[in-house]
Amino acid sequence: MKVKIKDLKSNPFKKFISGGRLNSETIARLKESISHGTLPITFSARKVGKENQLCFGHHRIEAFKQVHGKDFEVEVNFVDYNDEKMLVDMVRENINQRDVDYQDKKESVVLAHNWLGSKVKTVKRFDSLKKTGFHPKGIKGGSEPLEDSHRSVAKFLSKEGKSVSYETVRNYLNIHFNLDKNIEKKVGKIVNGKNKEEKKPIWHGVTLAKFKDKKEQRDLDKVIEESQEQRRNQMSTLITSYKQLPKKEKEDIREQKIDIVYAPIINKVIKEVPDKIKQVKIIERIKKNSLNQEQVTDLIKKSQNNKDFVLLKDQLSSDLFKEDWWLPEQKRPQGYGRNDYHGNCSPLLIKQGLLRYAKNKKEIIVDSMAGSGTFIDVAKEMGYKKIFAFDIYPIREDIKKKSAQDTGLKNNSVDFIFNHYPYWEMVDYSKYSNKKSSDDLSSLNYDKFLNECKKIIQHNFNILKKDCYYMVLIGDIRRQGRKFLASEIHKIAEEVGFNLWDRAVMKLQGQTIKADPNAYYRALKNNYMVQTYDDILVFKKRGKK
Ligand SMILES: C[S@@+](CC[C@H](N)C(=O)[O-])C[C@H]1O[C@@H](n2cnc3c(N)ncnc32)[C@H](O)[C@@H]1O
C-alpha cells in the first residue's frame, strides 16, 4: 500500500536508541543511493489506532523525505505486531544492517537487554518505568550483566529463524556496562573503510571492556593510542599476550616502560626458558631494548640445551636441598620435639631424609632413639601414617619404651629407620628417667658401647625391607683424642651387610665463637680443631648381594 511519508510515525522504541536522533552522515549516504536509484522504497509498519508506526528504516525514510519531500509516497507492508515484536524487529534490523552507526547498534542491544530485565510487555509501561526512575534489574544497571543475560538477549532476538549471535550481544553489552565512559565515547565504526580520526574501532572497545579495572583500561587505551599505526592492527593479539604476563611486566607495559609489542616474546621466554634466573635476565635485556626477536629466539634455544640441570636448579630452594638446617626459623621451631631436650635434632634433616628415602606416606618408618620426638612430629606433619618411635627413656606417650637393640618389629617389615645416636657418654640420658637402663648407650664403657651399637645395627638390618634405607645422625666426642663415632658406625654397618649409600655433614647449632667461647678456648689450649659438624650416614640394605 502506498503511504505518504508524513503519515508514517517512528517505531515507539526508536526514542530509546540514541534519544531517537538520526545520524546525518548515514542520511547523506542514503541520499546518494537514492540518486543512483539503489535504495529500496518498501517499508514495514503497523497500525495503532490511526497511527502508522514504522518498524525500522528511519534513516531511509528521512533520506527519501529530504530528497522528495514529506508528501512523497512509499510502499508500505502492514504487519500485525505487538510491542515486543516491534522492538525485536527494529533491534534485529539495526544489528544486522552494515550501515547502521555503532552507537545505534549498541543501544539497540542495550534496549533489548533492558526490556527483558524490565519484564513488562508494553512500550507504555516500559516508558513509564524509565520516566519514574523505577529501575528493575537490568534497566539501568551500571554493573556487568551476567553471562546468562547475554545468552537470553541473543535468544530473545534470534526468534523466527533469524539469528543474532551471542558474541555480538556480549561485545556490545560489555562495552556498554564495563568500558570506561570516556573511552566508550570514542568507540565507533569504520564506515565505508574510512574511520574518523578520533574514532576507535569496535574491537578496541571490546578488548578493553574485558578488563575489570577502569584504570587498566585507560592505561592500555593510551598504550594503544601511542603505538605505531601498523602495530594497532595487531593490538588485540598483543592485549591477549599482555593478559598472560606476570604482574610486574603488566605494570611496566601500562607505565610504558616496555613496549607492548614485546608482550608475546616475554611470554615465550617465561614459558620456554626453564631456568628462572635466565628468564629474568633475558626479560631485563628485552626491557632495555637491547635484543631483537631473533636474538631472543636464539637465547631461548640455548637455555633449553641445559634442561636437566635447570630442572634441578628449580628444586634448589625446596626443603630437599636446604643445606643450612638451623636457619633461624627452623631453630627448634615450636611443635617439633622439645626445645630443652639435650641433644635434640634438626627437623629439616629428618624432613630431607623422609623426602628422599621414604617417598610413600604409607611406608612404615621408625625412629628407635626417639628422644623428645622430633621425628614423630615432622613425620606426622608430612602426612606419614605408620610411624613407630621407641626409646629406653620415653618422655611422651607416643614413644614406646623399648631399646633399639630389639624393637619387637618383624624382620623385613620396615621401610625406613632413623637413629640419632647418643654421642657415647657426652649426655647422660638416664637423667630423663628415674631408672637407669642396662641398654643405655650413654652409660657404657667404649667397647660395650660399640658392641651395643653393633646389636642395634644388626637388628635394624633385619627389620628393614630390602632396598630400604637406614639414616644415622652422630657426632664425635673427645676422650683421649677424638672418637670418630661415624667411622665406627660405618665399619659396623658394612660388617653387618649394609652398604654406605650416602654421607653428609651437618653444621652444629650455635657452634660459633660468640655462642660458645669456651669450646674455642679449649681447642686453642689443647691444640685441636673445634667440632662444628655432625655426621649423617645413610645405609642401604641391598636387594641382591
Ligand atoms: C641424641 S638423642 C635423640 C634425640 C632426638 N633425635 C630428638 O630430636 O629429640 C639419643 C636418644 O637415644 C636414647 N637411647 C640411648 N640408648 C638407647 C637404646 N639402647 N635404645 C633406644 N634409645 C636409646 C636416649 O635416651 C636419647 O633419647
The ligand as a MOL file (V3000), in Angstrom:
LIG
                    3D

  0  0  0     0  0            999 V3000
M  V30 BEGIN CTAB
M  V30 COUNTS 27 29 0 0 0
M  V30 BEGIN ATOM
M  V30 1 C 70.6460 -37.8260 70.6140 0
M  V30 2 S 69.2160 -38.3740 71.4730 0 CHG=1
M  V30 3 C 67.9580 -38.3460 70.2710 0
M  V30 4 C 67.2870 -37.0270 70.1960 0
M  V30 5 C 66.1340 -36.9210 69.2320 0
M  V30 6 N 66.5970 -37.0870 67.8650 0
M  V30 7 C 65.4060 -35.5880 69.3940 0
M  V30 8 O 65.3970 -34.7640 68.4310 0
M  V30 9 O 64.8570 -35.3490 70.4380 0 CHG=-1
M  V30 10 C 69.5620 -40.0700 71.7120 0
M  V30 11 C 68.4700 -40.8440 72.3640 0
M  V30 12 O 68.8250 -42.2160 72.3940 0
M  V30 13 C 68.2510 -42.7690 73.5260 0
M  V30 14 N 68.9440 -44.0520 73.7780 0
M  V30 15 C 70.1310 -44.3200 74.3210 0
M  V30 16 N 70.3700 -45.6590 74.2810 0
M  V30 17 C 69.3090 -46.2300 73.6740 0
M  V30 18 C 68.9710 -47.5360 73.3330 0
M  V30 19 N 69.7800 -48.5610 73.5810 0
M  V30 20 N 67.8020 -47.7730 72.7370 0
M  V30 21 C 66.9610 -46.7580 72.4860 0
M  V30 22 N 67.2270 -45.4950 72.7890 0
M  V30 23 C 68.4090 -45.2280 73.3820 0
M  V30 24 C 68.4100 -41.7200 74.5600 0
M  V30 25 O 67.5010 -41.8960 75.6250 0
M  V30 26 C 68.1610 -40.4710 73.7880 0
M  V30 27 O 66.8330 -40.1250 73.9140 0
M  V30 END ATOM
M  V30 BEGIN BOND
M  V30 1 1 1 2
M  V30 2 1 2 3
M  V30 3 1 2 10
M  V30 4 1 3 4
M  V30 5 1 4 5
M  V30 6 1 5 6
M  V30 7 1 5 7
M  V30 8 2 7 8
M  V30 9 1 7 9
M  V30 10 1 10 11
M  V30 11 1 11 12
M  V30 12 1 11 26
M  V30 13 1 12 13
M  V30 14 1 13 14
M  V30 15 1 13 24
M  V30 16 1 14 15
M  V30 17 1 14 23
M  V30 18 2 15 16
M  V30 19 1 16 17
M  V30 20 1 17 18
M  V30 21 2 17 23
M  V30 22 1 18 19
M  V30 23 2 18 20
M  V30 24 1 20 21
M  V30 25 2 21 22
M  V30 26 1 22 23
M  V30 27 1 24 25
M  V30 28 1 24 26
M  V30 29 1 26 27
M  V30 END BOND
M  V30 END CTAB
M  END
